Amino acid sequence: MAEKRNKQLDVDKRYLRMAAIWAENSYCIRRKVGSLIVKDLRIISDGYNGTPSGFENICEDENNKTKPYVLHAEANAITKVAASSNSSKGATIYITSSPCIECAKLIIQAGIVRVVYSEKYHTDEGCELLKRAGIVVDFVEINNTHQE
Ligand SMILES: [Zn+2]
């Protein structure tokens, strides 16, 4: 049992590291967030924070404030599944940062059953909402300098 749990933890850390690498795609300067949606050990979607398709790849306005139409990494990953033939029902979402309340709503509606994140965002209202919806929420720290 303990071994199984350790294996799951290893898998979780790997996906979180991949999500962290994926976050590097983000054009956003203030914050780069990456997300992966995994089902049956298969990545069915990915996302990073950024502007919607067709908009210029600049996330911040002249006052260095994030533009209101920037989509969060998890929102991008979820909407990408919606536009594909896959279903996020029963999937796990890996995010480099804990979800905000807006993304938590999308995660619930997408039928995602587990959320794993590696960095705490300044508010935990998103995680609280997820837990109220019966979604498993796991915080897993990844140490990039450490070889797993
Ligand atoms: Zn969000």
Backbone and ligand atoms as CSV (ligand in chain L), in Angstrom:
chain,resi,resn,atom,element,x,y,z
A,1,MET,N,N,0.844,-1.203,0.000
A,1,MET,CA,C,0.000,0.000,0.000
A,1,MET,C,C,0.880,1.255,0.000
A,2,ALA,N,N,1.868,1.255,0.873
A,2,ALA,CA,C,2.762,2.410,0.949
A,2,ALA,C,C,3.541,2.568,-0.354
A,3,GLU,N,N,3.895,1.420,-0.928
A,3,GLU,CA,C,4.655,1.465,-2.181
A,3,GLU,C,C,3.802,2.039,-3.313
A,4,LYS,N,N,2.534,1.647,-3.295
A,4,LYS,CA,C,1.622,2.137,-4.326
A,4,LYS,C,C,1.477,3.656,-4.204
A,5,ARG,N,N,1.406,4.099,-2.970
A,5,ARG,CA,C,1.244,5.523,-2.739
A,5,ARG,C,C,2.491,6.286,-3.206
A,6,ASN,N,N,3.673,5.700,-2.968
A,6,ASN,CA,C,4.909,6.333,-3.409
A,6,ASN,C,C,4.995,6.407,-4.921
A,7,LYS,N,N,4.522,5.341,-5.575
A,7,LYS,CA,C,4.520,5.326,-7.037
A,7,LYS,C,C,3.648,6.443,-7.572
A,8,GLN,N,N,2.456,6.597,-6.955
A,8,GLN,CA,C,1.544,7.655,-7.381
A,8,GLN,C,C,2.202,9.016,-7.181
A,9,LEU,N,N,2.912,9.159,-6.083
A,9,LEU,CA,C,3.595,10.419,-5.789
A,9,LEU,C,C,4.669,10.712,-6.837
A,10,ASP,N,N,5.390,9.664,-7.245
A,10,ASP,CA,C,6.416,9.831,-8.288
A,10,ASP,C,C,5.774,10.292,-9.596
A,11,VAL,N,N,4.664,9.642,-9.936
A,11,VAL,CA,C,3.949,10.003,-11.169
A,11,VAL,C,C,3.458,11.451,-11.073
A,12,ASP,N,N,2.898,11.789,-9.918
A,12,ASP,CA,C,2.398,13.154,-9.718
A,12,ASP,C,C,3.510,14.179,-9.898
A,13,LYS,N,N,4.668,13.880,-9.322
A,13,LYS,CA,C,5.796,14.818,-9.418
A,13,LYS,C,C,6.262,14.974,-10.861
A,14,ARG,N,N,6.264,13.858,-11.591
A,14,ARG,CA,C,6.687,13.913,-12.991
A,14,ARG,C,C,5.756,14.801,-13.810
A,15,TYR,N,N,4.454,14.592,-13.632
A,15,TYR,CA,C,3.500,15.411,-14.387
A,15,TYR,C,C,3.600,16.883,-13.982
A,16,LEU,N,N,3.835,17.118,-12.702
A,16,LEU,CA,C,3.960,18.512,-12.257
A,16,LEU,C,C,5.206,19.171,-12.845
A,17,ARG,N,N,6.278,18.387,-12.956
A,17,ARG,CA,C,7.492,18.943,-13.579
A,17,ARG,C,C,7.249,19.231,-15.057
A,18,MET,N,N,6.491,18.330,-15.705
A,18,MET,CA,C,6.160,18.559,-17.117
A,18,MET,C,C,5.301,19.811,-17.259
A,19,ALA,N,N,4.361,19.979,-16.329
A,19,ALA,CA,C,3.499,21.172,-16.358
A,19,ALA,C,C,4.343,22.433,-16.164
A,20,ALA,N,N,5.369,22.321,-15.311
A,20,ALA,CA,C,6.251,23.466,-15.052
A,20,ALA,C,C,7.054,23.806,-16.308
A,21,ILE,N,N,7.474,22.785,-17.030
A,21,ILE,CA,C,8.203,23.018,-18.286
A,21,ILE,C,C,7.252,23.637,-19.312
A,22,TRP,N,N,6.020,23.114,-19.352
A,22,TRP,CA,C,5.030,23.625,-20.295
A,22,TRP,C,C,4.722,25.096,-20.025
A,23,ALA,N,N,4.785,25.489,-18.763
A,23,ALA,CA,C,4.521,26.885,-18.379
A,23,ALA,C,C,5.501,27.847,-19.051
A,24,GLU,N,N,6.675,27.333,-19.421
A,24,GLU,CA,C,7.686,28.193,-20.060
A,24,GLU,C,C,7.200,28.714,-21.409
A,25,ASN,N,N,6.181,28.075,-21.976
A,25,ASN,CA,C,5.603,28.548,-23.241
A,25,ASN,C,C,4.864,29.863,-23.073
A,26,SER,N,N,4.459,30.154,-21.852
A,26,SER,CA,C,3.645,31.337,-21.604
A,26,SER,C,C,4.400,32.617,-21.945
A,27,TYR,N,N,3.685,33.548,-22.586
A,27,TYR,CA,C,4.263,34.845,-22.908
A,27,TYR,C,C,4.109,35.805,-21.739
A,28,CYS,N,N,3.329,35.391,-20.751
A,28,CYS,CA,C,3.082,36.278,-19.623
A,28,CYS,C,C,4.370,36.497,-18.838
A,29,ILE,N,N,4.563,37.720,-18.430
A,29,ILE,CA,C,5.804,38.084,-17.744
A,29,ILE,C,C,5.632,37.959,-16.228
A,30,ARG,N,N,4.498,38.442,-15.745
A,30,ARG,CA,C,4.265,38.445,-14.300
A,30,ARG,C,C,4.241,37.042,-13.697
A,31,ARG,N,N,3.554,36.137,-14.378
A,31,ARG,CA,C,3.391,34.792,-13.846
A,31,ARG,C,C,3.263,33.811,-14.987
A,32,LYS,N,N,3.955,32.713,-14.913
A,32,LYS,CA,C,3.819,31.659,-15.916
A,32,LYS,C,C,3.249,30.431,-15.214
A,33,VAL,N,N,2.124,29.951,-15.736
A,33,VAL,CA,C,1.477,28.788,-15.126
A,33,VAL,C,C,1.251,27.739,-16.212
A,34,GLY,N,N,1.491,26.488,-15.862
A,34,GLY,CA,C,1.274,25.397,-16.810
A,34,GLY,C,C,0.300,24.387,-16.238
A,35,SER,N,N,-0.386,23.670,-17.130
A,35,SER,CA,C,-1.380,22.700,-16.689
A,35,SER,C,C,-1.448,21.523,-17.661
A,36,LEU,N,N,-1.669,20.343,-17.115
A,36,LEU,CA,C,-1.853,19.138,-17.936
A,36,LEU,C,C,-3.095,18.418,-17.444
A,37,ILE,N,N,-3.865,17.870,-18.368
A,37,ILE,CA,C,-4.998,17.026,-17.975
A,37,ILE,C,C,-4.638,15.599,-18.346
A,38,VAL,N,N,-4.677,14.723,-17.359
A,38,VAL,CA,C,-4.231,13.345,-17.531
A,38,VAL,C,C,-5.377,12.382,-17.239
A,39,LYS,N,N,-5.520,11.411,-18.133
A,39,LYS,CA,C,-6.541,10.391,-17.950
A,39,LYS,C,C,-5.918,9.049,-18.299
A,40,ASP,N,N,-6.021,8.090,-17.402
A,40,ASP,CA,C,-5.428,6.762,-17.600
A,40,ASP,C,C,-3.961,6.863,-18.029
A,41,LEU,N,N,-3.193,7.683,-17.326
A,41,LEU,CA,C,-1.768,7.902,-17.582
A,41,LEU,C,C,-1.483,8.449,-18.982
A,42,ARG,N,N,-2.451,9.128,-19.545
A,42,ARG,CA,C,-2.273,9.717,-20.864
A,42,ARG,C,C,-2.608,11.198,-20.774
A,43,ILE,N,N,-1.746,12.024,-21.328
A,43,ILE,CA,C,-2.020,13.461,-21.318
A,43,ILE,C,C,-3.035,13.749,-22.413
A,44,ILE,N,N,-4.223,14.208,-22.031
A,44,ILE,CA,C,-5.246,14.468,-23.046
A,44,ILE,C,C,-5.341,15.957,-23.373
A,45,SER,N,N,-4.723,16.790,-22.542
A,45,SER,CA,C,-4.716,18.213,-22.865
A,45,SER,C,C,-3.635,18.943,-22.080
A,46,ASP,N,N,-3.308,20.121,-22.554
A,46,ASP,CA,C,-2.301,20.927,-21.872
A,46,ASP,C,C,-2.672,22.387,-22.040
A,47,GLY,N,N,-2.125,23.211,-21.188
A,47,GLY,CA,C,-2.405,24.643,-21.316
A,47,GLY,C,C,-1.408,25.460,-20.526
A,48,TYR,N,N,-1.279,26.695,-20.921
A,48,TYR,CA,C,-0.488,27.658,-20.138
A,48,TYR,C,C,-1.250,28.967,-20.210
A,49,ASN,N,N,-0.973,29.859,-19.287
A,49,ASN,CA,C,-1.743,31.091,-19.274
A,49,ASN,C,C,-1.363,31.980,-20.453
A,50,GLY,N,N,-2.371,32.591,-21.047
A,50,GLY,CA,C,-2.124,33.440,-22.207
A,50,GLY,C,C,-3.418,33.989,-22.787
A,51,THR,N,N,-3.264,34.816,-23.794
A,51,THR,CA,C,-4.419,35.447,-24.433
A,51,THR,C,C,-5.137,34.434,-25.332
A,52,PRO,N,N,-6.431,34.645,-25.605
A,52,PRO,CA,C,-7.150,33.699,-26.479
A,52,PRO,C,C,-6.559,33.672,-27.890
A,53,SER,N,N,-6.850,32.598,-28.645
A,53,SER,CA,C,-6.351,32.466,-30.016
A,53,SER,C,C,-6.712,33.703,-30.830
A,54,GLY,N,N,-5.775,34.180,-31.599
A,54,GLY,CA,C,-6.041,35.325,-32.460
A,54,GLY,C,C,-5.672,36.664,-31.843
A,55,PHE,N,N,-5.393,36.671,-30.541
A,55,PHE,CA,C,-4.980,37.911,-29.877
A,55,PHE,C,C,-3.461,37.975,-29.800
A,56,GLU,N,N,-2.927,39.171,-29.718
A,56,GLU,CA,C,-1.468,39.269,-29.634
A,56,GLU,C,C,-0.990,38.664,-28.315
A,57,ASN,N,N,0.190,38.093,-28.371
A,57,ASN,CA,C,0.734,37.351,-27.231
A,57,ASN,C,C,1.336,38.253,-26.163
A,58,ILE,N,N,0.562,39.201,-25.718
A,58,ILE,CA,C,1.047,40.083,-24.645
A,58,ILE,C,C,0.001,40.045,-23.533
A,59,CYS,N,N,0.426,39.594,-22.356
A,59,CYS,CA,C,-0.531,39.390,-21.262
A,59,CYS,C,C,-0.733,40.630,-20.394
A,60,GLU,N,N,0.273,41.515,-20.365
A,60,GLU,CA,C,0.196,42.653,-19.457
A,60,GLU,C,C,-0.097,43.939,-20.217
A,61,ASP,N,N,-0.833,44.836,-19.587
A,61,ASP,CA,C,-1.088,46.136,-20.215
A,61,ASP,C,C,0.060,47.094,-19.892
A,62,GLU,N,N,-0.091,48.360,-20.293
A,62,GLU,CA,C,1.013,49.329,-20.123
A,62,GLU,C,C,1.346,49.582,-18.647
A,63,ASN,N,N,0.405,49.245,-17.755
A,63,ASN,CA,C,0.676,49.409,-16.319
A,63,ASN,C,C,1.158,48.121,-15.666
A,64,ASN,N,N,1.557,47.164,-16.511
A,64,ASN,CA,C,2.039,45.859,-16.037
A,64,ASN,C,C,0.970,45.078,-15.280
A,65,LYS,N,N,-0.286,45.383,-15.626
A,65,LYS,CA,C,-1.385,44.613,-15.029
A,65,LYS,C,C,-1.812,43.554,-16.033
A,66,THR,N,N,-2.147,42.370,-15.534
A,66,THR,CA,C,-2.574,41.304,-16.428
A,66,THR,C,C,-3.897,41.691,-17.088
A,67,LYS,N,N,-3.948,41.563,-18.413
A,67,LYS,CA,C,-5.162,41.920,-19.155
A,67,LYS,C,C,-6.322,41.021,-18.722
A,68,PRO,N,N,-7.536,41.596,-18.670
A,68,PRO,CA,C,-8.673,40.809,-18.157
A,68,PRO,C,C,-9.036,39.616,-19.028
A,69,TYR,N,N,-8.621,39.623,-20.295
A,69,TYR,CA,C,-9.006,38.505,-21.158
A,69,TYR,C,C,-7.955,37.406,-21.230
A,70,VAL,N,N,-6.932,37.492,-20.394
A,70,VAL,CA,C,-5.941,36.408,-20.342
A,70,VAL,C,C,-6.593,35.170,-19.717
A,71,LEU,N,N,-6.445,34.057,-20.418
A,71,LEU,CA,C,-6.994,32.801,-19.906
A,71,LEU,C,C,-5.961,32.127,-19.023
A,72,HIS,N,N,-6.415,31.545,-17.943
A,72,HIS,CA,C,-5.509,30.824,-17.061
A,72,HIS,C,C,-5.164,29.473,-17.690
A,73,ALA,N,N,-4.050,28.901,-17.240
A,73,ALA,CA,C,-3.556,27.641,-17.799
A,73,ALA,C,C,-4.616,26.542,-17.749
A,74,GLU,N,N,-5.297,26.417,-16.601
A,74,GLU,CA,C,-6.285,25.345,-16.472
A,74,GLU,C,C,-7.481,25.590,-17.391
A,75,ALA,N,N,-7.874,26.864,-17.549
A,75,ALA,CA,C,-8.989,27.196,-18.445
A,75,ALA,C,C,-8.615,26.849,-19.881
A,76,ASN,N,N,-7.377,27.118,-20.251
A,76,ASN,CA,C,-6.917,26.777,-21.599
A,76,ASN,C,C,-6.921,25.271,-21.814
A,77,ALA,N,N,-6.453,24.522,-20.813
A,77,ALA,CA,C,-6.410,23.062,-20.939
A,77,ALA,C,C,-7.824,22.492,-21.031
A,78,ILE,N,N,-8.741,23.007,-20.226
A,78,ILE,CA,C,-10.114,22.494,-20.207
A,78,ILE,C,C,-10.841,22.827,-21.512
A,79,THR,N,N,-10.674,24.040,-21.996
A,79,THR,CA,C,-11.374,24.418,-23.227
A,79,THR,C,C,-10.792,23.685,-24.429
A,80,LYS,N,N,-9.521,23.331,-24.353
A,80,LYS,CA,C,-8.890,22.556,-25.425
A,80,LYS,C,C,-9.512,21.155,-25.509
A,81,VAL,N,N,-9.821,20.574,-24.350
A,81,VAL,CA,C,-10.480,19.258,-24.350
A,81,VAL,C,C,-11.866,19.403,-24.969
A,82,ALA,N,N,-12.550,20.482,-24.610
A,82,ALA,CA,C,-13.910,20.703,-25.119
A,82,ALA,C,C,-13.921,20.765,-26.640
A,83,ALA,N,N,-12.837,21.264,-27.228
A,83,ALA,CA,C,-12.766,21.394,-28.690
A,83,ALA,C,C,-12.207,20.128,-29.340
A,84,SER,N,N,-11.937,19.099,-28.543
A,84,SER,CA,C,-11.385,17.859,-29.083
A,84,SER,C,C,-12.398,16.732,-28.944
A,85,SER,N,N,-11.992,15.525,-29.314
A,85,SER,CA,C,-12.907,14.384,-29.180
A,85,SER,C,C,-12.735,13.693,-27.829
A,86,ASN,N,N,-11.828,14.230,-26.987
A,86,ASN,CA,C,-11.607,13.653,-25.667
A,86,ASN,C,C,-12.624,14.179,-24.655
A,87,SER,N,N,-12.672,13.504,-23.507
A,87,SER,CA,C,-13.521,13.970,-22.423
A,87,SER,C,C,-12.681,14.070,-21.157
A,88,SER,N,N,-12.881,15.133,-20.426
A,88,SER,CA,C,-12.129,15.331,-19.187
A,88,SER,C,C,-12.821,14.667,-18.000
A,89,LYS,N,N,-13.929,13.998,-18.257
A,89,LYS,CA,C,-14.668,13.323,-17.187
A,89,LYS,C,C,-13.796,12.252,-16.535
A,90,GLY,N,N,-13.622,12.347,-15.220
A,90,GLY,CA,C,-12.826,11.362,-14.495
A,90,GLY,C,C,-11.330,11.609,-14.560
A,91,ALA,N,N,-10.919,12.708,-15.162
A,91,ALA,CA,C,-9.493,12.985,-15.334
A,91,ALA,C,C,-8.887,13.684,-14.115
A,92,THR,N,N,-7.557,13.752,-14.134
A,92,THR,CA,C,-6.807,14.501,-13.121
A,92,THR,C,C,-6.205,15.713,-13.812
A,93,ILE,N,N,-6.229,16.858,-13.145
A,93,ILE,CA,C,-5.574,18.037,-13.712
A,93,ILE,C,C,-4.378,18.405,-12.851
A,94,TYR,N,N,-3.236,18.606,-13.505
A,94,TYR,CA,C,-1.998,19.017,-12.836
A,94,TYR,C,C,-1.789,20.484,-13.159
A,95,ILE,N,N,-1.550,21.258,-12.129
A,95,ILE,CA,C,-1.355,22.701,-12.318
A,95,ILE,C,C,-0.145,23.133,-11.488
A,96,THR,N,N,0.664,24.017,-12.035
A,96,THR,CA,C,1.837,24.458,-11.291
A,96,THR,C,C,1.463,25.383,-10.140
A,97,SER,N,N,0.223,25.863,-10.141
A,97,SER,CA,C,-0.207,26.782,-9.087
A,97,SER,C,C,-1.648,26.443,-8.711
A,98,SER,N,N,-2.028,26.644,-7.470
A,98,SER,CA,C,-3.388,26.282,-7.051
A,98,SER,C,C,-4.409,27.115,-7.844
A,99,PRO,N,N,-5.550,26.507,-8.203
A,99,PRO,CA,C,-6.506,27.197,-9.082
A,99,PRO,C,C,-7.253,28.332,-8.384
A,100,CYS,N,N,-7.594,29.356,-9.145
A,100,CYS,CA,C,-8.417,30.437,-8.624
A,100,CYS,C,C,-9.871,29.959,-8.628
A,101,ILE,N,N,-10.753,30.739,-8.073
A,101,ILE,CA,C,-12.153,30.304,-7.956
A,101,ILE,C,C,-12.818,30.160,-9.323
A,102,GLU,N,N,-12.453,31.006,-10.282
A,102,GLU,CA,C,-13.048,30.920,-11.628
A,102,GLU,C,C,-12.660,29.597,-12.287
A,103,CYS,N,N,-11.394,29.230,-12.176
A,103,CYS,CA,C,-10.942,27.975,-12.778
A,103,CYS,C,C,-11.494,26.779,-12.002
A,104,ALA,N,N,-11.658,26.930,-10.698
A,104,ALA,CA,C,-12.232,25.843,-9.891
A,104,ALA,C,C,-13.629,25.510,-10.400
A,105,LYS,N,N,-14.403,26.527,-10.761
A,105,LYS,CA,C,-15.740,26.300,-11.302
A,105,LYS,C,C,-15.668,25.492,-12.589
A,106,LEU,N,N,-14.716,25.856,-13.458
A,106,LEU,CA,C,-14.558,25.134,-14.731
A,106,LEU,C,C,-14.144,23.689,-14.481
A,107,ILE,N,N,-13.248,23.479,-13.507
A,107,ILE,CA,C,-12.755,22.133,-13.179
A,107,ILE,C,C,-13.926,21.258,-12.724
A,108,ILE,N,N,-14.787,21.820,-11.899
A,108,ILE,CA,C,-15.958,21.077,-11.411
A,108,ILE,C,C,-16.859,20.702,-12.591
A,109,GLN,N,N,-17.157,21.672,-13.424
A,109,GLN,CA,C,-18.071,21.432,-14.553
A,109,GLN,C,C,-17.480,20.486,-15.587
A,110,ALA,N,N,-16.147,20.419,-15.654
A,110,ALA,CA,C,-15.480,19.551,-16.641
A,110,ALA,C,C,-15.471,18.096,-16.198
A,111,GLY,N,N,-15.948,17.812,-14.988
A,111,GLY,CA,C,-15.998,16.429,-14.520
A,111,GLY,C,C,-14.662,15.894,-14.051
A,112,ILE,N,N,-13.720,16.792,-13.812
A,112,ILE,CA,C,-12.397,16.393,-13.321
A,112,ILE,C,C,-12.538,15.946,-11.864
A,113,VAL,N,N,-11.860,14.850,-11.503
A,113,VAL,CA,C,-12.071,14.284,-10.164
A,113,VAL,C,C,-10.909,14.531,-9.201
A,114,ARG,N,N,-9.776,14.957,-9.756
A,114,ARG,CA,C,-8.629,15.171,-8.881
A,114,ARG,C,C,-7.799,16.357,-9.393
A,115,VAL,N,N,-7.326,17.168,-8.469
A,115,VAL,CA,C,-6.511,18.330,-8.799
A,115,VAL,C,C,-5.192,18.217,-8.029
A,116,VAL,N,N,-4.078,18.291,-8.743
A,116,VAL,CA,C,-2.770,18.233,-8.101
A,116,VAL,C,C,-2.018,19.511,-8.481
A,117,TYR,N,N,-1.517,20.226,-7.483
A,117,TYR,CA,C,-0.802,21.473,-7.771
A,117,TYR,C,C,0.471,21.540,-6.952
A,118,SER,N,N,1.420,22.346,-7.405
A,118,SER,CA,C,2.738,22.342,-6.764
A,118,SER,C,C,3.105,23.651,-6.090
A,119,GLU,N,N,2.257,24.662,-6.231
A,119,GLU,CA,C,2.601,25.934,-5.616
A,119,GLU,C,C,1.327,26.589,-5.119
A,120,LYS,N,N,1.388,27.121,-3.915
A,120,LYS,CA,C,0.170,27.728,-3.356
A,120,LYS,C,C,-0.003,29.154,-3.852
A,121,TYR,N,N,-1.184,29.426,-4.393
A,121,TYR,CA,C,-1.552,30.754,-4.855
A,121,TYR,C,C,-1.971,31.540,-3.619
A,122,HIS,N,N,-2.050,32.866,-3.730
A,122,HIS,CA,C,-2.305,33.659,-2.518
A,122,HIS,C,C,-3.636,33.406,-1.823
A,123,THR,N,N,-4.605,32.839,-2.528
A,123,THR,CA,C,-5.869,32.533,-1.866
A,123,THR,C,C,-6.208,31.070,-2.102
A,124,ASP,N,N,-6.894,30.447,-1.150
A,124,ASP,CA,C,-7.216,29.038,-1.347
A,124,ASP,C,C,-8.716,28.831,-1.551
A,125,GLU,N,N,-9.426,29.902,-1.948
A,125,GLU,CA,C,-10.872,29.768,-2.151
A,125,GLU,C,C,-11.191,28.813,-3.300
A,126,GLY,N,N,-10.294,28.736,-4.290
A,126,GLY,CA,C,-10.491,27.799,-5.403
A,126,GLY,C,C,-10.461,26.366,-4.900
A,127,CYS,N,N,-9.449,26.051,-4.087
A,127,CYS,CA,C,-9.314,24.693,-3.533
A,127,CYS,C,C,-10.481,24.365,-2.610
A,128,GLU,N,N,-10.916,25.354,-1.838
A,128,GLU,CA,C,-12.048,25.135,-0.928
A,128,GLU,C,C,-13.303,24.758,-1.706
A,129,LEU,N,N,-13.531,25.449,-2.805
A,129,LEU,CA,C,-14.707,25.174,-3.638
A,129,LEU,C,C,-14.623,23.764,-4.227
A,130,LEU,N,N,-13.429,23.399,-4.697
A,130,LEU,CA,C,-13.226,22.062,-5.272
A,130,LEU,C,C,-13.542,20.978,-4.249
A,131,LYS,N,N,-13.057,21.180,-3.031
A,131,LYS,CA,C,-13.293,20.194,-1.971
A,131,LYS,C,C,-14.783,20.077,-1.660
A,132,ARG,N,N,-15.463,21.211,-1.690
A,132,ARG,CA,C,-16.915,21.187,-1.451
A,132,ARG,C,C,-17.630,20.383,-2.519
A,133,ALA,N,N,-17.054,20.353,-3.719
A,133,ALA,CA,C,-17.655,19.613,-4.834
A,133,ALA,C,C,-17.221,18.145,-4.822
A,134,GLY,N,N,-16.458,17.756,-3.795
A,134,GLY,CA,C,-16.047,16.362,-3.674
A,134,GLY,C,C,-14.841,15.993,-4.514
A,135,ILE,N,N,-14.114,16.992,-5.000
A,135,ILE,CA,C,-12.923,16.740,-5.815
A,135,ILE,C,C,-11.711,16.588,-4.894
A,136,VAL,N,N,-10.875,15.606,-5.212
A,136,VAL,CA,C,-9.669,15.374,-4.422
A,136,VAL,C,C,-8.657,16.457,-4.794
A,137,VAL,N,N,-8.137,17.146,-3.795
A,137,VAL,CA,C,-7.168,18.217,-4.043
A,137,VAL,C,C,-5.873,17.870,-3.323
A,138,ASP,N,N,-4.793,17.726,-4.088
A,138,ASP,CA,C,-3.507,17.360,-3.500
A,138,ASP,C,C,-2.443,18.404,-3.806
A,139,PHE,N,N,-1.747,18.809,-2.766
A,139,PHE,CA,C,-0.607,19.714,-2.917
A,139,PHE,C,C,0.652,18.852,-2.901
A,140,VAL,N,N,1.405,18.890,-3.973
A,140,VAL,CA,C,2.636,18.090,-4.072
A,140,VAL,C,C,3.780,19.040,-4.418
A,141,GLU,N,N,4.745,19.102,-3.542
A,141,GLU,CA,C,5.873,19.984,-3.775
A,141,GLU,C,C,6.853,19.337,-4.733
A,142,ILE,N,N,7.367,20.097,-5.673
A,142,ILE,CA,C,8.419,19.552,-6.532
A,142,ILE,C,C,9.675,20.381,-6.329
A,143,ASN,N,N,10.750,19.671,-6.237
A,143,ASN,CA,C,12.023,20.341,-6.037
A,143,ASN,C,C,12.851,20.123,-7.297
A,144,ASN,N,N,12.983,21.183,-8.069
A,144,ASN,CA,C,13.625,21.049,-9.379
A,144,ASN,C,C,15.115,20.754,-9.305
A,145,THR,N,N,15.722,21.075,-8.181
A,145,THR,CA,C,17.161,20.852,-8.073
A,145,THR,C,C,17.454,19.425,-7.642
A,146,HIS,N,N,16.402,18.717,-7.306
A,146,HIS,CA,C,16.548,17.376,-6.780
A,146,HIS,C,C,16.262,16.338,-7.852
A,147,GLN,N,N,17.129,15.398,-8.031
A,147,GLN,CA,C,16.886,14.340,-9.005
A,147,GLN,C,C,16.015,13.267,-8.362
A,148,GLU,N,N,14.874,13.011,-8.974
A,148,GLU,CA,C,13.975,11.982,-8.417
A,148,GLU,C,C,14.322,10.629,-8.989
L,1,ZN,ZN,ZN,-7.680,30.633,-12.710
